[in-house]
Amino acid sequence: MDISEYIHDIFISRCKDTGDRPRREEATTFGKALQARCRGEIFDLRECRLGPNAATAIAKMLRYVGQVKKLDLYGNVIHDLGTIAIVDVLKNSTNHLIKELNLGCNDIWDEGGKAVGELLKYNRTLTSLELGAGSHFWHDNNLGYESAIAISEGLEMNTSLTILGLNRNLIGEINTEGAKALGRMLQVNTTLSTLKLGHNFLGTRGGMCLADALNNNHTLVHLDLMDNAFGPEAGIAIAQTLQSGGASGLSILNLGANKIGPRGVGALSDALKTNFTLVSLNLEDNGIGDYGAISVAEMLGSNHTLTYLNLSSNGIGESGGSAIAQALPRHEVLVTLSMSNNSLHDNAVTLLAQSLKKNCSLVTLELNSTKISHEGGVAIAESLSRNTTLLNLKLADNFLSEGAGRQMADHLAQNSTIILVDLSGNQVNHTTSKQLNKICSKNRTLRKTMEAAPLKLEIIRLRQEEAKLPVIESELTEQAEAIANAQRVIDTATSQLEMITDDTNNETRHLRKKLGEVETQLREEEKKLRDREEDLHKIQEDYDSKIKELLQTLTQEQQTKESLEKQYQERSDELEETLKTHQARVQDLHQQIESARKDTQTFRQQEREAMLELTRLNEELNGVKVDLGQNNSTPSPALSNGKAKVEPRKSILLEKSSPASAKKPAASTEKPKPKAKPSKPKP
């Protein structure tokens, strides 16, 4: 690949960026360096002091050089302008197949981040994109939540990118919108396998958003969330996701420096007892203490997949270290264990040394700055004579004595596997350190020799295959011609595909616009629904209070009703008794009335007879008077006597009727009025 014609433009543009005066010697040196870095399909332009003008010149070169597959611009200062220039070339040009793009540490802000997000919507060749930094640079990128939203929207449509690096940006510094957008993307994207989000100020809410999204993601393999101040709540949320079967493809998880604490680590340990996919777990600098270390030790007894475990800088003491040491023999797959910067002391390290005699899987053990003294060093030295798997042992910055160093050298003389022993920062003298380095160097040489024997056989086989190359080259030439013909067909199909893609993109933009309008309407309807729910909630509260009052009133009325019913029953009983008494009295009165009626009839009969007799006597009297008048108009004494004789007869008749009335007085025919019934009490 000849890029000599573009080197001059790139050099002049870099001088504009740096403000240096162009010199021929520097141009020659720069050209040689650029030629050496840009060979084949790889353009390695890391830390070349390139600015936006130089990036624009490189973009111009890329328009005509279509064989580049890896472009590395890490550690320059191309800013947003240079990023947009590079992105425009990748978006609009179809004669290149760049698969890896590294724009880390270039002081890129949201404008450049949005351009990258737009690129991801249409690019189908890019598999790796780095926009972060492994360590702190003075010109780190500064991508905020707007860039995270744009990149997430691009990845929702992208089907090729597998690695995305966003470490050391500002995604969560202002709000959680960036974390929410990344969460939505993880639920939709099915190709991304590595996501690096360390040092992004995501906070507890951002961590919980990502944990919820991982429930529906089963393709992510490597997730870096270091130093985001998650706190225990986010740690518990991630643990619940792992325990419920979410993130089923996750094998590498970095949660270092997140202040998860013993509660969060306890939840993670419980989840990992039943998780069989995670192989690497970084929990350094989380303040888990002895309680968290004991939880991890219990997990190691049940988990049989974890191969890397980092518990450095966690405030673990002797009890936590002892628990980890006792759990190691039960965990037969752990390869790397780091417990540096903890206060383990000699007791815990002695137990760890005893476990090394039984453990057959540990390859790397890091115990830097763990306050180990002579006793702990001697215990580790004795264990190394029996352990045949440990390759790397780091004991720097402890209190190991010269005696412990000599014993370690004596025991390692019988060990043919260990290749690194780091005792820097201890009380071991130069002679002992040199002896240890000599033993490790001998073991490394032996290891290379053992590994070289199969390689020599492979070289012989390759030489035999080399003799067959001419025949294969002729076949390849024929295949190349066939490929050229196929390429022409592919180009034709590609042009047709581009036309279809343009139509599809236009339709997609139209649909996205409509979707935005629908989402706006949905948000308004959701707001109205929330207001309606609040009103309904208030109505429900009023209804509940009124129901409560009515229930109290109903209870009081029920009690009153029961009291009145009781009174009514008592009054009814009294009335029934009174009625019975009155009925008996009325019956007696009826009998008396009947008897009086009979007596009255008898008396009337006697009266009629007496009246008939009186009438007859009156007639006789009148006859006598007539006779007397005829005889003498003056009454004679005899007539007076006769009259006197008649009156006694009338009295006699009256006397005959009097005995019946004298014997029994006539009963009153007036019926007695019954007593009024008492009115029933109203309930």
C-alpha positions in Angstrom: 0.0 0.0 0.0 1.6 3.3 -1.1 0.7 6.3 1.0 3.7 8.4 0.2 1.7 10.9 -1.8 -0.5 11.6 1.3 2.3 11.9 3.9 3.2 15.5 3.0 -0.4 16.7 3.5 -0.7 14.9 6.8 2.6 16.4 8.1 1.7 19.9 7.1 -1.7 19.5 8.7 -0.1 18.3 11.9 2.2 21.3 12.0 -0.9 23.5 11.8 -2.4 21.6 14.7 0.8 21.9 16.9 1.9 25.3 15.7 5.4 24.0 14.8 7.3 25.3 11.8 7.6 22.6 9.1 11.2 21.4 8.7 12.5 19.0 6.1 14.2 16.8 8.6 11.1 16.4 10.7 9.0 15.7 7.6 11.5 12.9 6.6 11.4 11.4 10.1 7.6 11.7 10.2 7.2 10.1 6.8 9.5 7.1 7.7 7.6 6.6 11.0 4.3 6.8 9.2 5.4 4.3 6.5 6.5 1.9 9.2 3.3 2.3 11.2 1.0 1.9 8.1 1.7 -1.4 6.6 -0.7 -3.8 5.1 -4.2 -3.5 6.5 -3.3 -1.7 9.8 -2.9 2.0 10.3 -1.3 2.5 13.7 -1.2 6.2 14.4 -1.3 6.1 18.2 0.1 9.2 20.1 1.4 11.0 17.0 0.3 14.5 18.1 -2.4 14.6 15.4 -5.0 17.3 15.6 -8.3 18.0 13.7 -6.4 19.2 10.6 -4.3 16.0 10.5 -7.4 13.9 11.0 -9.1 15.7 8.0 -6.0 14.9 5.9 -6.1 11.2 7.0 -9.8 11.1 6.1 -9.0 12.4 2.7 -6.4 9.7 2.3 -8.9 7.0 3.4 -11.3 8.0 0.6 -8.8 6.5 -1.9 -7.2 3.8 0.2 -9.7 1.0 0.6 -7.6 -1.8 2.1 -7.5 -0.5 5.7 -9.1 -2.8 8.2 -7.7 -1.3 11.5 -7.4 2.4 12.2 -5.8 3.4 15.5 -5.8 7.1 16.5 -5.6 6.6 20.2 -3.9 9.3 22.3 -4.1 12.2 19.8 -6.2 15.4 20.0 -8.4 15.3 16.9 -11.4 16.9 18.8 -15.0 16.8 17.3 -13.9 18.3 13.9 -11.5 15.5 13.2 -13.9 12.8 14.4 -16.7 14.1 12.1 -14.2 14.1 9.2 -13.2 10.4 9.9 -16.9 9.4 10.4 -18.0 11.1 7.2 -15.5 9.0 5.2 -16.6 5.7 6.8 -20.3 6.6 6.3 -20.2 7.7 2.7 -17.4 5.7 1.2 -18.1 2.1 0.2 -14.6 1.0 -1.0 -13.1 0.4 2.5 -13.7 -2.4 5.0 -12.5 -0.9 8.3 -13.4 -3.3 11.1 -11.5 -1.8 14.1 -11.6 1.9 15.0 -9.8 3.4 18.0 -10.6 7.1 18.8 -9.8 6.9 22.5 -8.2 9.9 24.3 -8.9 12.5 21.6 -10.8 15.1 23.6 -14.0 14.3 21.8 -17.2 15.9 23.1 -20.9 15.3 22.3 -20.8 16.6 18.7 -18.3 14.0 17.8 -20.2 11.4 19.8 -23.4 12.1 17.9 -21.6 11.7 14.6 -20.3 8.3 15.7 -23.9 7.3 16.7 -25.1 8.3 13.2 -22.3 6.2 11.7 -23.4 3.1 13.6 -26.9 3.2 12.1 -25.6 2.5 8.6 -22.2 0.9 9.0 -22.1 -2.9 8.5 -18.4 -3.6 8.7 -17.2 -2.1 12.0 -16.8 -4.8 14.7 -14.7 -2.9 17.3 -15.1 0.8 18.4 -13.0 2.3 21.2 -14.0 5.7 22.5 -12.6 5.4 26.0 -9.2 5.1 27.8 -7.5 2.4 29.7 -5.8 4.9 32.1 -6.1 8.6 32.7 -4.9 11.0 30.0 -5.1 14.7 30.1 -7.1 14.7 26.9 -9.6 11.9 27.7 -12.8 12.0 25.7 -15.7 13.8 27.4 -18.8 12.1 25.9 -22.0 12.9 27.9 -25.5 11.6 28.0 -26.3 13.0 24.6 -23.5 11.0 23.0 -24.7 7.9 24.9 -28.2 8.3 23.6 -27.0 8.8 20.0 -24.6 5.7 20.2 -27.4 3.6 21.8 -29.8 4.5 19.0 -27.2 3.6 16.4 -26.5 0.2 18.1 -30.2 -0.6 18.1 -30.0 -0.7 14.3 -26.4 -2.0 14.0 -25.8 -5.7 13.5 -22.0 -5.9 13.3 -20.4 -4.2 16.3 -19.2 -6.6 19.0 -16.8 -4.4 21.1 -17.6 -0.9 22.5 -15.3 0.9 24.8 -16.6 4.0 26.7 -14.4 4.0 29.8 -13.5 7.4 31.4 -16.3 9.5 29.9 -19.0 11.6 31.4 -22.2 9.6 30.6 -23.8 9.8 34.0 -22.3 13.1 35.3 -25.5 15.2 34.8 -28.4 12.7 34.7 -29.3 9.0 34.1 -30.7 9.5 30.6 -27.5 8.0 29.1 -27.7 4.9 31.3 -31.4 4.5 30.4 -30.6 4.7 26.7 -27.8 2.1 27.0 -30.2 -0.1 28.9 -32.8 0.1 26.1 -30.1 -0.7 23.6 -29.0 -3.8 25.6 -32.5 -5.1 25.5 -32.6 -4.9 21.7 -29.0 -5.4 20.4 -28.0 -9.1 19.8 -24.4 -8.7 18.6 -22.6 -6.6 21.2 -20.4 -8.9 23.3 -18.1 -6.5 25.1 -19.2 -3.2 26.8 -16.8 -1.0 28.8 -18.5 1.7 30.9 -15.9 2.2 33.7 -15.4 5.6 35.3 -18.6 7.2 33.9 -20.4 8.5 37.1 -23.4 6.3 36.5 -24.4 6.2 40.2 -26.9 4.0 41.9 -29.8 4.8 39.6 -27.7 4.2 36.5 -26.5 0.9 37.8 -30.0 -0.3 38.5 -31.1 0.7 35.0 -28.4 -1.4 33.5 -29.2 -4.3 35.9 -32.8 -4.3 34.8 -31.8 -4.2 31.1 -29.5 -7.2 31.6 -32.5 -9.3 32.4 -33.4 -9.4 28.7 -29.8 -9.6 27.3 -28.2 -12.9 26.6 -25.3 -12.0 24.3 -23.1 -9.7 26.4 -19.9 -11.6 27.5 -17.7 -8.9 29.0 -19.1 -6.0 31.1 -16.8 -3.4 32.7 -18.6 -1.2 35.3 -15.6 -0.1 37.4 -15.6 3.0 39.5 -19.2 4.2 39.0 -20.2 4.7 42.7 -23.0 2.1 42.4 -23.5 1.5 46.2 -25.0 -1.6 47.7 -28.5 -1.1 46.0 -27.1 -1.4 42.5 -24.9 -4.4 43.6 -28.0 -6.1 44.9 -29.9 -5.4 41.7 -27.1 -6.9 39.6 -27.1 -9.9 41.9 -30.8 -10.4 41.4 -30.4 -10.3 37.7 -27.7 -13.0 37.8 -29.8 -15.1 40.2 -32.9 -14.9 38.0 -31.2 -16.1 34.9 -30.6 -12.7 33.3 -27.3 -11.9 31.4 -27.0 -15.7 30.8 -24.0 -15.1 28.5 -22.0 -12.9 30.9 -18.6 -14.4 31.8 -16.4 -11.4 32.8 -17.7 -8.8 35.2 -15.7 -5.9 36.6 -17.4 -4.1 39.6 -14.2 -2.7 41.2 -14.3 0.6 43.2 -18.2 0.8 43.3 -18.7 1.0 47.1 -20.9 -2.1 47.0 -20.0 -3.0 50.6 -20.8 -6.2 52.5 -24.5 -6.2 51.7 -24.0 -6.0 47.9 -21.2 -8.6 48.0 -23.4 -10.9 50.1 -26.1 -10.7 47.5 -23.6 -11.3 44.7 -22.2 -14.3 46.5 -25.7 -15.8 46.9 -26.3 -15.3 43.2 -23.0 -16.9 42.2 -23.8 -20.1 44.1 -26.2 -21.0 41.3 -24.5 -19.1 38.4 -22.5 -21.3 36.1 -21.4 -18.8 33.4 -19.3 -16.1 35.2 -15.6 -17.0 35.1 -14.0 -13.6 36.1 -15.1 -11.3 38.9 -13.3 -8.1 40.0 -14.5 -6.8 43.4 -11.4 -4.7 44.4 -11.8 -1.5 46.5 -15.4 -2.1 47.5 -15.1 -2.0 51.3 -16.5 -5.5 51.8 -14.6 -6.2 55.0 -14.5 -9.5 56.8 -18.3 -10.1 56.5 -18.1 -9.8 52.7 -15.0 -12.0 52.5 -16.8 -14.7 54.5 -19.7 -14.5 52.1 -17.3 -14.9 49.1 -15.7 -17.9 50.9 -19.1 -19.6 51.2 -19.7 -18.9 47.5 -16.4 -20.5 46.6 -17.5 -23.7 48.3 -20.5 -24.0 45.9 -19.3 -22.3 42.7 -17.2 -24.4 40.3 -16.8 -22.0 37.3 -15.0 -18.9 38.7 -11.4 -18.8 37.5 -10.4 -15.1 38.4 -11.2 -13.4 41.6 -9.8 -10.0 42.7 -10.5 -8.9 46.3 -7.7 -6.3 46.7 -8.1 -3.2 48.8 -11.3 -4.3 50.6 -10.3 -3.9 54.3 -10.2 -7.7 54.8 -8.7 -8.8 58.1 -7.6 -12.1 59.5 -11.0 -13.7 59.9 -12.0 -12.9 56.3 -8.6 -14.0 54.9 -8.8 -17.2 56.9 -12.3 -18.0 55.5 -11.0 -17.5 51.9 -7.9 -19.7 52.6 -10.1 -22.5 54.0 -12.4 -22.4 51.0 -9.6 -22.7 48.3 -9.2 -26.5 48.5 -13.0 -26.9 47.8 -12.8 -24.7 44.7 -10.7 -26.6 42.1 -10.9 -24.2 39.1 -9.7 -20.8 40.5 -6.6 -19.8 38.5 -5.9 -16.2 39.8 -6.5 -14.9 43.3 -5.6 -11.3 44.2 -5.9 -10.2 47.9 -3.3 -7.3 47.9 -3.7 -4.3 50.2 -5.5 -6.1 52.9 -4.6 -6.7 56.6 -4.3 -10.5 56.4 -1.3 -10.9 58.7 0.5 -14.1 59.3 -2.3 -16.3 60.7 -4.5 -16.0 57.6 -1.4 -16.3 55.2 -0.4 -19.5 57.1 -3.8 -21.0 56.4 -3.5 -19.9 52.8 -0.1 -21.6 52.5 -1.6 -24.8 53.9 -4.3 -24.6 51.2 -1.6 -24.2 48.5 -0.4 -27.7 49.4 -3.8 -29.1 48.4 -4.9 -26.7 45.7 -4.0 -27.9 42.2 -5.5 -25.0 40.1 -4.1 -21.7 41.4 -1.6 -20.2 38.9 -1.3 -16.6 40.1 -1.4 -15.5 43.7 -1.1 -11.8 44.6 -0.5 -10.8 48.3 1.2 -7.4 48.0 0.9 -5.2 51.0 -0.9 -7.7 53.2 1.3 -7.2 56.4 3.1 -10.6 56.1 6.1 -11.0 58.3 8.7 -13.8 58.8 6.2 -16.5 60.0 3.9 -16.1 57.0 6.8 -16.0 54.5 8.2 -19.2 55.9 4.8 -20.9 55.7 4.5 -19.9 52.0 8.1 -21.0 51.3 7.3 -24.5 52.7 4.1 -24.8 50.6 6.0 -24.1 47.4 8.0 -27.3 47.6 4.8 -29.3 47.3 2.8 -27.1 44.9 3.4 -27.8 41.2 0.8 -25.5 39.6 1.7 -22.0 40.9 3.5 -19.9 38.3 3.3 -16.3 39.7 3.7 -15.3 43.3 3.6 -11.6 44.3 4.6 -10.7 47.8 5.8 -7.1 47.4 5.7 -4.4 50.1 5.4 -6.7 53.1 7.7 -7.4 56.1 9.4 -10.6 55.0 12.8 -11.1 56.7 16.0 -12.3 55.1 15.5 -15.7 56.7 12.1 -16.1 55.1 13.6 -15.1 51.7 16.4 -17.7 52.0 14.0 -20.5 53.0 11.9 -19.6 50.0 14.9 -19.8 47.8 15.8 -23.2 49.3 12.3 -24.6 48.8 12.0 -23.2 45.3 15.2 -25.0 44.3 13.0 -28.1 44.2 10.2 -26.4 42.2 10.3 -26.5 38.4 7.1 -24.6 37.6 7.2 -21.2 39.2 8.4 -18.5 36.8 7.9 -15.2 38.9 8.5 -14.4 42.5 8.1 -10.7 43.4 9.7 -9.8 46.8 10.3 -6.1 46.2 9.8 -3.8 49.1 10.7 -6.5 51.7 13.8 -7.1 54.0 15.3 -9.6 51.6 18.8 -8.7 50.4 20.1 -8.5 46.9 21.8 -11.9 46.9 18.6 -13.8 47.9 16.6 -11.9 45.3 19.1 -12.7 42.6 19.0 -16.4 43.6 15.2 -16.4 43.3 15.3 -14.6 39.9 17.8 -17.2 38.7 15.5 -20.0 39.7 12.5 -18.4 38.0 14.7 -17.7 34.9 15.7 -21.3 34.8 12.1 -22.5 35.0 11.1 -20.1 32.2 13.8 -21.5 30.0 12.7 -25.0 30.8 9.1 -24.1 30.1 10.1 -22.6 26.7 12.1 -25.7 25.8 9.2 -28.0 26.6 6.9 -25.8 24.6 9.5 -25.6 21.7 9.6 -29.3 21.0 6.2 -29.4 19.4 7.0 -26.2 17.6 10.1 -27.8 15.9 7.9 -30.7 14.7 5.5 -28.1 13.4 8.3 -26.3 11.5 9.3 -29.6 9.7 5.7 -30.1 8.7 5.4 -26.6 7.4 8.5 -27.0 5.2 7.0 -30.0 3.7 3.9 -28.0 3.0 6.0 -25.2 1.5 7.1 -27.6 -1.3 3.5 -27.8 -2.3 3.0 -24.1 -2.6 3.6 -23.6 -6.4 0.7 -26.0 -7.1 -1.4 -24.2 -4.6 -0.5 -20.8 -6.1 -1.6 -21.8 -9.5 -4.9 -23.0 -8.0 -5.2 -19.7 -6.1 -4.6 -17.7 -9.4 -7.5 -19.5 -11.0 -9.6 -18.9 -7.8 -8.6 -15.2 -7.9 -9.9 -14.9 -11.4 -13.1 -16.5 -10.3 -13.2 -14.2 -7.3 -12.7 -11.2 -9.6 -15.7 -12.2 -11.7 -17.7 -12.8 -8.6 -16.5 -9.4 -7.3 -17.9 -7.7 -10.4 -21.3 -9.4 -9.8 -21.0 -8.3 -6.1 -20.3 -4.7 -7.2 -23.4 -4.7 -9.4 -25.5 -6.2 -6.6 -23.9 -3.7 -4.1 -25.0 -0.7 -6.2 -28.5 -2.1 -6.4 -28.4 -2.7 -2.6 -27.3 0.9 -2.1 -30.3 2.1 -4.0 -32.5 -0.1 -1.9 -30.7 1.0 1.2 -31.3 4.6 0.4 -35.0 4.0 -0.1 -35.1 2.0 3.1 -33.3 4.8 5.0 -35.7 7.4 3.7 -38.6 5.3 4.7 -37.0 4.6 8.1 -36.5 8.3 8.7 -40.2 8.9 7.8 -41.3 6.1 10.2 -39.0 7.4 12.9 -40.6 10.9 12.6 -44.0 9.3 12.9 -42.8 7.2 15.8 -41.6 10.4 17.5 -45.0 12.0 17.1 -46.7 8.9 18.5 -44.3 8.8 21.4 -45.1 12.5 22.1 -48.8 11.7 22.1 -48.2 8.7 24.3 -46.3 10.8 26.8 -49.2 13.3 26.9 -51.7 10.5 27.3 -49.6 9.0 30.1 -49.5 12.4 31.8 -53.3 12.6 31.6 -53.6 9.0 32.8 -51.4 9.8 35.8 -53.5 12.9 36.6 -56.6 10.7 36.3 -55.1 8.1 38.5 -54.3 10.8 41.1 -58.0 12.0 41.0 -59.2 8.4 41.3 -56.9 7.9 44.2 -58.4 10.9 46.0 -61.9 9.8 45.2 -61.1 6.4 46.5 -59.8 7.9 49.7 -63.0 9.9 50.1 -65.1 6.9 49.3 -63.2 4.8 51.9 -63.6 7.5 54.6 -67.4 7.8 53.9 -67.7 4.0 53.9 -66.0 3.9 57.2 -68.4 6.6 58.6 -71.4 4.7 57.2 -70.2 1.5 58.7 -69.9 3.2 62.1 -73.4 4.7 61.7 -74.7 1.3 60.6 -73.2 -0.3 63.7 -74.8 2.3 65.9 -78.1 1.8 64.2 -77.8 -1.9 64.5 -77.2 -1.6 68.2 -80.3 0.8 68.5 -82.4 -1.6 66.5 -81.4 -4.5 68.7 -82.3 -2.5 71.8 -85.7 -1.5 70.3 -86.5 -5.0 69.3 -85.7 -6.2 72.8 -88.1 -3.5 74.2 -90.7 -4.4 71.6 -90.5 -8.0 72.5 -90.9 -7.2 76.2 -93.9 -4.9 75.5 -95.4 -7.5 73.2 -95.2 -10.1 76.0 -96.9 -7.7 78.4 -99.7 -6.9 75.8 -100.2 -10.6 75.2 -100.7 -11.2 78.9 -103.1 -8.2 79.1 -105.0 -9.4 76.1 -105.5 -12.8 77.6 -106.8 -11.2 80.8 -109.2 -8.9 78.8 -110.5 -11.9 76.8 -111.3 -13.7 80.0 -113.1 -10.6 81.3 -115.0 -10.2 78.1 -116.1 -13.8 78.2 -117.5 -13.3 81.7 -119.3 -10.2 80.6 -120.8 -12.0 77.6 -122.2 -14.6 80.0 -123.6 -11.9 82.3 -125.2 -10.2 79.2 -126.8 -13.4 78.1 -128.2 -14.0 81.5 -129.5 -10.4 81.7 -131.1 -10.8 78.2 -133.0 -13.9 79.4 -134.2 -12.0 82.5 -135.3 -9.1 80.4 -137.4 -11.3 78.1 -139.1 -12.8 81.2 -139.7 -9.3 82.6 -141.2 -8.1 79.3 -143.5 -11.1 79.2 -144.7 -10.3 82.7 -145.1 -6.7 81.8 -147.3 -7.5 78.8 -149.5 -9.7 80.9 -149.7 -7.0 83.5 -150.6 -4.4 80.9 -153.3 -6.7 79.5 -154.7 -7.2 83.0 -154.5 -3.4 83.6 -156.4 -2.8 80.4 -159.1 -5.3 81.3 -159.4 -3.7 84.8 -159.6 -0.2 83.2 -162.4 -1.5 81.0 -164.2 -2.9 84.0 -163.6 0.3 85.8 -165.0 2.3 83.0 -168.0 0.0 82.9 -168.6 0.5 86.6 -168.3 4.2 86.1 -170.9 4.1 83.4 -173.2 2.0 85.5 -172.7 4.4 88.4 -173.4 7.4 86.2 -176.6 6.0 85.1 -177.7 5.3 88.6 -176.6 8.4 90.3 -174.5 11.2 89.1 -173.2 11.8 92.6 -170.8 9.2 93.7 -171.9 7.2 96.6 -169.8 6.2 99.4 -170.2 2.7 98.1 -168.6 3.9 94.9 -165.7 5.4 96.8 -165.3 2.2 98.6 -165.5 0.5 95.3 -162.7 2.6 94.0 -160.7 2.0 97.1 -161.3 -1.7 96.5 -160.0 -1.4 92.9 -156.7 0.3 93.7 -155.5 -2.4 96.0 -156.0 -4.8 93.1 -153.7 -2.7 90.9 -151.1 -2.7 93.6 -151.6 -6.4 93.9 -150.8 -6.7 90.1 -147.8 -4.5 90.6 -146.6 -6.6 93.5 -146.9 -9.7 91.3 -144.4 -8.2 88.8 -142.0 -6.7 91.4 -140.6 -10.0 92.9 -138.8 -10.8 89.6 -137.3 -7.4 89.4 -136.5 -7.4 93.1 -134.8 -10.7 93.0 -132.3 -9.8 90.2 -131.6 -6.3 89.0 -131.5 -5.8 85.2 -128.1 -6.1 83.8 -126.9 -3.2 81.8 -127.1 -3.8 78.1 -124.2 -1.5 77.4 -121.1 -3.5 76.5 -117.9 -2.7 78.2 -115.4 -0.9 76.1 -112.1 -2.9 75.6 -109.0 -1.2 76.7 -106.9 0.4 73.9 -104.0 -1.6 72.8 -100.6 0.1 73.3 -99.0 1.2 70.1 -95.9 -0.7 69.0 -92.7 1.3 69.5 -91.3 2.5 66.2 -87.9 1.1 65.4 
